Every structure is written in structure tokens, then in C-alpha cells.
């Protein structure tokens, strides 16, 4: 889970009285006010995080490079009738996405 998402959900829980936040199977759970059983964090909270998040300049650039490389590789692969440009583009895109990973 990205640290920014965890901080956002933790702040929301503090503001709304939810306690004991934890993550189980990539889903946030916490105890609502007065509850004895944890519930998943409401979906509208996650939608609120997604709508407020702006991509940093570096992420936009890397996503653009990945899309450009994939398009060029597909065109080149079709024109020379070889899958190698696609294989190389896949490797490069995998490295770019690994670079963007927060964990």
C-alpha cells in the first residue's frame, strides 16, 4: 500500500472516530464508533483519495515514456514481423513501473 494512501485513511479514521486501523488482503479495516466488529473502510473514502491525488511530474513523464515505447515497439514489431521489439518494450516498461512502485 502506498504510504500516502495509508496516511489519508488513517487521518480519515481519526477524524471520524474509527479505531484500530489495519490492512487485510489489500483492504483497510477498522472499528467504527461503538462497534465490536471491524468493518471495511467505506468505498467513498477511497474514491475521495483517488479524486484528490495528483500525479507528480516524474510519474507523468515515466507513464508517457512507457506508452510511447509500447506504441513504437508495436509499430516496429508489425513492420519487421518480429516480436523482439515488443519483448524489449515489455522489459523496459516493467523497469519503469518498478521504478514507480512505492513499496
C-alpha positions as CSV (number, residue, x, y, z in Angstrom):
1,X,0.0,0.0,0.0
2,X,1.3,3.5,-0.8
3,X,2.2,5.5,2.2
4,X,0.1,8.4,1.1
5,X,-3.0,6.2,0.9
6,X,-2.3,4.8,4.4
7,X,-1.8,8.3,5.8
8,X,-5.1,9.5,4.1
9,X,-7.1,6.6,5.5
10,X,-5.5,7.0,9.0
11,X,-6.4,10.7,9.0
12,X,-9.9,9.9,7.9
13,X,-10.3,7.3,10.7
14,X,-9.1,9.8,13.3
15,X,-11.5,12.5,12.1
16,X,-14.5,10.1,12.1
17,X,-13.8,8.2,15.3
18,X,-12.8,4.9,13.7
19,X,-10.1,3.0,15.7
20,X,-7.5,0.2,15.3
21,X,-6.9,0.6,11.5
22,X,-5.3,-2.5,9.9
23,X,-4.9,-3.9,6.3
24,X,-6.1,-7.4,5.4
25,X,-5.9,-8.7,1.9
26,X,-5.2,-5.2,0.4
27,X,-8.3,-3.8,2.1
28,X,-8.4,-1.3,5.0
29,X,-10.4,-2.4,8.1
30,X,-11.2,-0.5,11.3
31,X,-13.7,-0.4,14.2
32,X,-16.4,2.2,13.6
33,X,-17.5,4.2,16.7
34,X,-19.3,2.0,19.2
35,X,-18.8,-1.2,17.2
36,X,-17.4,-4.5,18.4
37,X,-16.6,-5.9,14.9
38,X,-14.3,-4.3,12.4
39,X,-15.7,-3.2,9.0
40,X,-14.0,-2.3,5.8
41,X,-13.4,1.4,5.2
42,X,-16.2,2.8,3.1
43,X,-15.6,2.9,-0.7
44,X,-16.4,6.6,-0.9
45,X,-13.4,7.3,1.3
46,X,-11.1,5.5,-1.2
47,X,-12.8,7.4,-4.1
48,X,-12.1,10.6,-2.2
49,X,-8.4,9.8,-2.1
50,X,-8.3,9.0,-5.8
51,X,-10.1,12.2,-6.8
52,X,-7.7,14.4,-4.7
53,X,-4.4,12.7,-5.8
54,X,-2.4,14.4,-8.4
55,X,0.4,12.6,-10.3
56,X,3.8,14.1,-9.7
57,X,5.7,15.4,-12.8
58,X,8.1,12.5,-12.8
59,X,5.3,9.9,-12.8
60,X,3.6,11.6,-15.7
61,X,6.8,11.6,-17.6
62,X,7.5,7.9,-16.9
63,X,4.0,6.9,-17.8
64,X,4.3,8.9,-21.1
65,X,7.6,7.2,-21.9
66,X,6.2,3.8,-21.2
67,X,3.2,4.4,-23.5
68,X,5.4,5.9,-26.2
69,X,7.9,3.0,-26.1
70,X,5.0,0.5,-26.3
71,X,3.5,2.3,-29.3
72,X,6.8,2.5,-31.1
73,X,7.6,-1.2,-30.3
74,X,4.1,-2.3,-31.6
75,X,4.6,-0.4,-34.8
76,X,8.2,-1.6,-35.3
77,X,7.2,-5.2,-34.5
78,X,4.4,-5.1,-37.0
79,X,6.6,-3.6,-39.8
80,X,9.6,-6.0,-39.4
81,X,7.4,-9.0,-38.5
82,X,9.3,-9.8,-35.3
83,X,8.2,-10.0,-31.7
84,X,11.6,-8.8,-30.4
85,X,10.7,-5.1,-30.2
86,X,7.7,-6.0,-28.1
87,X,9.8,-8.1,-25.8
88,X,12.3,-5.3,-25.3
89,X,9.5,-2.8,-24.7
90,X,7.9,-5.1,-22.2
91,X,11.2,-5.3,-20.3
92,X,11.7,-1.5,-20.3
93,X,8.1,-0.9,-19.2
94,X,8.5,-3.4,-16.4
95,X,11.5,-1.5,-15.2
96,X,9.7,1.9,-15.4
97,X,6.8,0.6,-13.4
98,X,9.1,-1.0,-10.8
99,X,10.7,2.5,-10.5
100,X,7.3,4.0,-9.7
101,X,6.5,1.4,-7.0
102,X,6.3,2.9,-3.5
103,X,7.0,-0.3,-1.6
